[in-house]
Amino acid sequence: LILMLIMGIVLAGCGGQSTAPPEEPQEEETQQGEQQEEPMNVALVLSGGVGDRSFYDSSHEGFERAKNELGVQGNVLECKNDPSLFQDQLVQASEHASVVVVVGFEFYDVIQEVAKEYPEVEYIYLDNVIEGIDNITSISYLENEGSFLAGALAALFTQETSIKGVNEEKTIGMVGGVDIPVIRNFQIGYEEGAKYVDEEVRVETIFAGDFEDPAKGKECALALYSKGADIVFHAAGKTGEGVFEAAQEVQAYAIGVDTDQRYINPDVIVASMIKGVGLSVFDTIKKIQDNAFEPGKVIYYGINQNGVDIGYGTPDMVQIVPEDIKNQIDEIKAKIKSGEIEVPTSK
C-alpha cells in the first residue's frame, strides 16, 4: 500500500508539471502578434494647403483613402506656400513617421537635405524627379498625355462653335500657374492635342505666376477670352478658380485640371483633365505596406497606368460635350495607349 501511494504521488507530480510550460510561449506569441499589427505611420507634407479643389486635395484624398482602407495613421502638415516652413515641416514629419509623402516641386532642394539626415525614413516625392538618393522615390505624371486629350477636346469643341459661326477664328486658350517644367509639359500636350485635330486652331497661353491667386487667374482668362478664345484650359491650382469665374462672366467655357472639377460650375466647365495624384499616393503606400516597394526609383503615371484621363462630371450633370466628340477623344486615348500617337514632352 505504501509503495502504491508513493507511486501515485510521483505520477501526479509529473502530470502537473507537463501542463505548465506551454503558457509562456503562448503569451510571447500574442505579444509578437500585437507588435506586428502596429499601424504604419505616414505623414503628408504639402507645399500649399488642403482646400484647393485640385492638386493638393487629390493627394489628400489618396492619403485619407490609405488611412481608411489600409489602416495607416498619420497627419497632414501644410506649408501654405511659405518657403520658410518647408524645412521645419519636413523635419517634423520625419521625426514621427516612417513614410513621408512630399507634395510640391518647391521641396526639390529641401527634401534632399532632410532625407540624408533621416536615412530610415521613406520619402515619396510627388511631381518632380530626384535620382540617386536611396530613400527618395519620385512620382512623375505624364500630364502631357492627359493635356493632349484636353487640347484635342478644346479643338473639337471650337471647331463645332466655328461651324455655328460663334468662333470663326478657332482660338483656344490656357492659363498656366507658374512657368516651370511641369506646367510646360501641360502646355506642350495641350498644344499638340489641338494641332492633332486641326492645324488651323490657334492656341494662346498666359502664365499667371502663381498657384494660389484666383483674381490673377480671372484676369488672365479674361485676356484670353478677349483674344477670341471660346474655351480655356487651366493648369494653375487654386488660381484656376478665377478662370471659371471669368468663363461665367463672359458666358464662355473652361476645362478643369487634376480632379474632376465640373461640380464647381457645371454650366461653364465642360470637362477636366484628371491627374491621378490620389491614386499614386494610395498605390505607393499600399506597396510599402505589402513589402512590394522598390525605393529610390522614379515611378511614372500616364494613360497606361490610369494616371491621367478626361472626366466629364457625374452622370446626373447636363453634358455640354456632345457624344460624338467624346467618342473621338476615346479613339485618341486608345491611340496613345497603343503607342500609335507619341506625345511630346518638355521635361
C-alpha positions as CSV (number, residue, x, y, z in Angstrom):
1,L,0.0,0.0,0.0
2,I,2.8,2.4,0.9
3,L,4.6,1.7,-2.4
4,M,1.3,2.3,-4.3
5,L,0.8,5.6,-2.5
6,I,4.4,6.8,-3.3
7,M,4.0,5.9,-7.0
8,G,0.6,7.8,-7.2
9,I,2.2,10.9,-5.7
10,V,5.1,10.8,-8.1
11,L,2.9,10.4,-11.1
12,A,0.6,13.2,-10.0
13,G,3.6,15.5,-9.6
14,C,4.9,14.7,-13.1
15,G,1.4,15.2,-14.7
16,G,1.1,18.6,-13.0
17,Q,4.4,19.8,-14.4
18,S,3.6,18.8,-18.0
19,T,0.8,21.3,-18.4
20,A,2.5,24.5,-17.3
21,P,5.3,25.3,-19.8
22,P,3.1,26.0,-22.9
23,E,1.5,29.0,-21.3
24,E,4.7,31.3,-21.6
25,P,5.3,30.8,-25.3
26,Q,1.6,31.5,-26.0
27,E,1.9,34.8,-24.2
28,E,5.0,35.6,-26.2
29,E,3.2,34.8,-29.5
30,T,0.4,37.1,-28.5
31,Q,2.8,39.9,-27.8
32,Q,4.5,39.4,-31.2
33,G,1.2,39.4,-32.9
34,E,0.3,42.7,-31.2
35,Q,3.6,44.2,-32.4
36,Q,3.0,43.1,-36.0
37,E,-0.4,44.8,-36.0
38,E,1.2,48.2,-35.2
39,P,-0.2,50.6,-37.9
40,M,2.3,52.3,-40.3
41,N,2.8,56.0,-39.6
42,V,2.6,58.2,-42.7
43,A,2.9,62.0,-43.0
44,L,1.6,64.1,-45.8
45,V,3.5,67.4,-46.3
46,L,2.0,69.9,-48.7
47,S,3.9,73.0,-50.1
48,G,0.4,74.6,-50.3
49,G,-2.7,73.5,-48.4
50,V,-5.8,71.5,-48.4
51,G,-8.8,73.2,-50.0
52,D,-7.5,74.0,-53.5
53,R,-10.1,71.6,-55.0
54,S,-7.2,70.4,-57.3
55,F,-3.7,69.1,-56.9
56,Y,-3.3,69.2,-53.1
57,D,-6.8,68.0,-52.4
58,S,-6.2,65.0,-54.7
59,S,-3.1,64.0,-52.8
60,H,-5.1,64.4,-49.5
61,E,-7.9,62.1,-50.9
62,G,-5.3,59.4,-51.6
63,F,-3.9,59.8,-48.1
64,E,-7.3,59.6,-46.4
65,R,-8.1,56.5,-48.5
66,A,-4.9,54.8,-47.3
67,K,-6.0,55.6,-43.7
68,N,-9.5,54.2,-44.2
69,E,-8.6,51.1,-46.3
70,L,-5.1,50.2,-45.2
71,G,-5.3,51.2,-41.6
72,V,-2.3,53.6,-41.7
73,Q,-2.2,56.5,-39.4
74,G,-0.6,60.0,-39.6
75,N,-1.1,63.7,-40.0
76,V,-1.1,66.4,-42.7
77,L,1.4,69.2,-42.5
78,E,0.7,72.3,-44.6
79,C,3.2,75.0,-45.6
80,K,0.6,77.4,-47.2
81,N,3.2,78.3,-49.8
82,D,5.5,79.8,-47.2
83,P,9.1,78.7,-48.1
84,S,10.3,79.4,-44.5
85,L,8.1,76.4,-43.4
86,F,9.4,73.8,-45.9
87,Q,12.3,72.5,-43.8
88,D,10.6,72.7,-40.4
89,Q,7.5,70.8,-41.6
90,L,9.6,68.2,-43.3
91,V,11.8,67.6,-40.3
92,Q,8.7,67.4,-38.0
93,A,7.2,64.8,-40.3
94,S,10.4,62.8,-40.4
95,E,10.6,62.7,-36.6
96,H,7.3,61.0,-36.3
97,A,6.6,59.0,-39.5
98,S,8.3,56.1,-41.2
99,V,6.9,57.2,-44.6
100,V,6.7,60.9,-45.7
101,V,4.7,61.9,-48.8
102,V,6.1,65.2,-50.0
103,V,3.8,67.2,-52.4
104,G,5.2,70.1,-54.4
105,F,8.0,70.8,-56.8
106,E,9.2,73.5,-54.3
107,F,10.7,70.9,-52.0
108,Y,13.4,69.9,-54.5
109,D,16.4,71.1,-52.5
110,V,15.0,70.8,-49.0
111,I,13.9,67.1,-49.3
112,Q,17.4,66.1,-50.5
113,E,19.0,67.7,-47.4
114,V,16.4,66.3,-44.9
115,A,16.4,62.8,-46.4
116,K,20.1,62.4,-45.7
117,E,19.5,63.2,-42.1
118,Y,16.8,60.5,-41.8
119,P,18.0,57.5,-43.8
120,E,15.5,55.2,-42.2
121,V,12.5,57.2,-43.5
122,E,11.0,56.5,-46.9
123,Y,10.2,59.8,-48.8
124,I,7.7,59.7,-51.6
125,Y,8.2,62.9,-53.7
126,L,5.4,63.9,-56.0
127,D,5.5,66.0,-59.2
128,N,9.3,66.2,-59.5
129,V,12.2,63.9,-60.1
130,I,15.2,63.2,-57.9
131,E,17.5,60.3,-58.6
132,G,20.5,58.8,-56.8
133,I,19.2,59.1,-53.2
134,D,18.1,55.6,-51.9
135,N,15.3,56.8,-49.6
136,I,13.6,59.2,-52.0
137,T,11.2,57.7,-54.5
138,S,9.9,60.1,-57.1
139,I,6.4,60.0,-58.7
140,S,6.2,61.8,-62.1
141,Y,3.0,62.2,-64.1
142,L,2.7,62.2,-67.8
143,E,0.5,65.3,-67.8
144,N,1.4,65.9,-71.4
145,E,-0.7,62.8,-72.3
146,G,-3.7,64.0,-70.4
147,S,-3.4,67.5,-71.7
148,F,-3.1,66.2,-75.2
149,L,-6.7,64.9,-74.7
150,A,-7.7,68.3,-73.3
151,G,-6.2,70.1,-76.3
152,A,-8.0,67.7,-78.7
153,L,-11.2,68.2,-76.8
154,A,-10.8,72.0,-77.0
155,A,-10.0,71.9,-80.7
156,L,-13.0,69.7,-81.5
157,F,-15.2,72.0,-79.3
158,T,-14.0,75.2,-81.0
159,Q,-14.5,73.5,-84.4
160,E,-18.1,73.0,-83.6
161,T,-18.6,76.6,-82.5
162,S,-16.8,77.8,-85.6
163,I,-19.3,75.8,-87.8
164,K,-22.1,77.5,-85.9
165,G,-20.4,80.9,-86.6
166,V,-19.7,81.6,-82.9
167,N,-15.9,81.5,-83.1
168,E,-14.8,81.7,-86.7
169,E,-11.1,82.1,-85.8
170,K,-11.0,78.7,-83.9
171,T,-9.0,80.0,-80.9
172,I,-8.5,78.2,-77.6
173,G,-6.6,79.3,-74.5
174,M,-4.6,78.0,-71.5
175,V,-3.8,79.6,-68.2
176,G,-0.7,78.2,-66.5
177,G,0.2,78.7,-62.9
178,V,4.0,79.2,-62.8
179,D,6.3,78.9,-65.8
180,I,8.1,75.7,-64.7
181,P,8.8,72.4,-66.5
182,V,5.8,70.6,-65.2
183,I,3.4,73.3,-66.4
184,R,5.3,73.5,-69.7
185,N,4.5,69.8,-70.0
186,F,0.8,70.6,-69.7
187,Q,1.2,73.3,-72.3
188,I,3.0,71.2,-74.9
189,G,0.5,68.4,-74.6
190,Y,-2.4,70.8,-74.9
191,E,-1.0,72.5,-78.0
192,E,-0.1,69.2,-79.7
193,G,-3.5,67.7,-79.0
194,A,-5.2,70.7,-80.6
195,K,-2.9,70.6,-83.6
196,Y,-3.5,66.9,-84.0
197,V,-7.2,67.6,-84.5
198,D,-6.8,70.8,-86.5
199,E,-3.7,72.6,-87.7
200,E,-5.6,75.8,-88.0
201,V,-6.6,76.1,-84.4
202,R,-4.7,78.9,-82.6
203,V,-3.6,78.2,-79.0
204,E,-2.9,81.2,-76.7
205,T,-1.2,80.7,-73.3
206,I,-0.7,83.0,-70.4
207,F,1.2,82.2,-67.2
208,A,-0.3,83.7,-64.1
209,G,2.9,83.5,-62.0
210,D,1.0,82.0,-59.0
211,F,-0.9,78.8,-58.0
212,E,-2.9,80.5,-55.2
213,D,-4.3,83.7,-56.8
214,P,-7.9,83.3,-58.3
215,A,-8.0,87.0,-59.0
216,K,-4.9,86.7,-61.2
217,G,-6.4,83.6,-62.9
218,K,-9.5,85.5,-63.8
219,E,-7.5,88.4,-65.2
220,C,-5.5,86.0,-67.4
221,A,-8.6,84.2,-68.6
222,L,-10.5,87.4,-69.4
223,A,-7.5,88.4,-71.6
224,L,-7.7,85.1,-73.4
225,Y,-11.4,85.3,-74.0
226,S,-10.9,88.9,-75.3
227,K,-8.5,87.4,-77.9
228,G,-11.2,85.2,-79.2
229,A,-10.8,82.0,-77.2
230,D,-14.2,80.3,-76.6
231,I,-12.7,77.7,-74.2
232,V,-9.8,78.0,-71.7
233,F,-7.9,75.1,-70.0
234,H,-6.1,75.8,-66.8
235,A,-3.1,74.2,-65.1
236,A,-2.9,76.6,-62.2
237,G,-4.1,75.1,-59.0
238,K,-6.3,77.4,-56.9
239,T,-5.5,80.2,-59.4
240,G,-7.7,78.3,-61.9
241,E,-10.8,79.1,-59.9
242,G,-10.5,82.6,-61.4
243,V,-10.7,81.0,-64.9
244,F,-14.1,79.6,-64.0
245,E,-15.3,82.9,-62.8
246,A,-14.2,84.6,-66.0
247,A,-15.9,81.9,-68.1
248,Q,-19.1,82.6,-66.2
249,E,-18.8,86.3,-66.6
250,V,-18.3,86.3,-70.4
251,Q,-20.5,83.2,-70.9
252,A,-17.7,81.1,-72.4
253,Y,-16.3,77.7,-71.4
254,A,-13.4,76.2,-69.4
255,I,-11.6,72.9,-68.8
256,G,-10.6,72.0,-65.3
257,V,-7.5,70.1,-64.1
258,D,-6.1,67.5,-61.6
259,T,-9.6,66.4,-60.3
260,D,-12.9,66.3,-62.0
261,Q,-13.9,69.9,-61.3
262,R,-17.2,70.1,-63.1
263,Y,-19.0,70.2,-59.8
264,I,-17.6,73.7,-59.2
265,N,-19.6,75.2,-62.0
266,P,-21.2,72.7,-64.4
267,D,-22.6,75.4,-66.6
268,V,-19.2,76.6,-67.8
269,I,-16.8,73.7,-67.1
270,V,-17.2,71.2,-69.9
271,A,-14.6,68.7,-68.7
272,S,-11.4,68.2,-66.6
273,M,-8.0,66.7,-67.3
274,I,-7.7,64.4,-64.3
275,K,-4.3,63.7,-62.8
276,G,-4.2,60.6,-60.6
277,V,-2.4,62.1,-57.7
278,G,-4.6,60.5,-55.1
279,L,-4.3,57.1,-56.9
280,S,-0.5,57.3,-56.9
281,V,-0.3,58.2,-53.2
282,F,-2.6,55.2,-52.2
283,D,-0.8,52.8,-54.6
284,T,2.6,53.6,-53.2
285,I,1.6,53.4,-49.5
286,K,0.0,50.0,-50.3
287,K,3.2,48.7,-52.0
288,I,5.2,49.7,-48.9
289,Q,2.8,48.0,-46.6
290,D,2.8,44.9,-48.8
291,N,6.6,44.8,-49.0
292,A,6.3,45.1,-52.7
293,F,8.1,48.5,-52.9
294,E,11.4,49.4,-54.6
295,P,12.8,52.5,-53.0
296,G,14.8,55.1,-54.8
297,K,13.1,54.7,-58.2
298,V,11.1,57.0,-60.4
299,I,7.5,55.9,-60.9
300,Y,5.6,57.3,-63.9
301,Y,1.8,57.6,-64.1
302,G,0.4,58.2,-67.6
303,I,-2.6,57.0,-69.6
304,N,-1.4,53.3,-69.4
305,Q,-1.2,53.5,-65.6
306,N,-4.6,55.2,-65.3
307,G,-2.6,58.2,-64.1
308,V,-4.2,60.8,-66.5
309,D,-7.6,61.0,-68.1
310,I,-10.5,63.2,-69.1
311,G,-13.6,63.5,-66.8
312,Y,-17.0,64.9,-67.8
313,G,-18.6,65.1,-64.4
314,T,-21.1,62.9,-62.7
315,P,-23.9,61.2,-64.7
316,D,-26.6,63.5,-63.2
317,M,-24.9,66.6,-64.7
318,V,-26.1,68.0,-68.0
319,Q,-23.4,67.2,-70.6
320,I,-22.1,70.1,-72.7
321,V,-19.7,68.0,-74.7
322,P,-21.6,66.1,-77.4
323,E,-21.3,62.3,-77.6
324,D,-19.5,62.3,-81.0
325,I,-16.7,64.4,-79.5
326,K,-16.4,62.1,-76.5
327,N,-16.1,59.2,-78.9
328,Q,-13.3,60.9,-80.8
329,I,-11.5,61.6,-77.6
330,D,-11.8,57.9,-76.7
331,E,-10.3,57.0,-80.0
332,I,-7.4,59.4,-79.5
333,K,-6.8,58.0,-76.0
334,A,-6.7,54.4,-77.4
335,K,-4.0,55.5,-79.9
336,I,-1.9,57.0,-77.2
337,K,-2.3,53.8,-75.2
338,S,-1.2,51.6,-78.1
339,G,1.7,53.9,-79.0
340,E,0.3,55.0,-82.3
341,I,0.4,58.6,-81.0
342,E,3.6,59.6,-79.2
343,V,3.0,62.7,-77.2
344,P,6.0,65.1,-77.0
345,T,7.2,66.1,-73.5
346,S,9.0,69.1,-72.2
347,K,10.6,67.6,-69.1
